[in-house]
Amino acid sequence: MKLVKEPITLDELKEIAKERFGDLIKAVVDIEQEIMIIGGELHADEEVLLTEEHNSKREYTWGINLYPDVLGDDFIEFDSMINLKPSLGNRSRGVENTEIQRKIRAVVEKLITK
C-alpha cells in the first residue's frame, strides 16, 4: 500500500494496478487532508492505515476503485463496503452525496497527473 500526498503519474498508477488486480486499483481518499492510500487488497486495510498512521477521520475517508486504462467519468468507481455510513446518511456502497463525489474527484485529479 502506498500513501499518495504528492502527485503521481498515470503510468505509475498502471504499474501498481498490474501488481495486484490488473485493470483496477483500490484506493481510499481522505477528502479533508487531500491524501489517499492506493494499492491495497481491501479498502478496509487502506482505511485502517489512514486512520491509524495518518490521523484520518472515518467521516472523511471514502473507498473508490480507479481504472487507469479508462478515461472520463468511468476512471473513478464509487464502490466500497467502507462507504456504508448510515450515521452520515450514506446507506450504500456507493457515495450518494454529489458534493462528496466532487471532493473525491478533486483530490484524485490533484494527485494523479494524466
Secondary structure as UniProt FT lines:
FT   STRAND          2..4
FT   STRAND          8..9
FT   HELIX           10..20
FT   STRAND          25..30
FT   TURN            31..34
FT   STRAND          35..38
FT   HELIX           43..53
FT   HELIX           58..60
FT   STRAND          61..66
FT   TURN            68..69
FT   HELIX           72..75
FT   STRAND          76..77
FT   HELIX           81..83
FT   HELIX           86..88
FT   HELIX           98..111
FT   STRAND          112..113
//
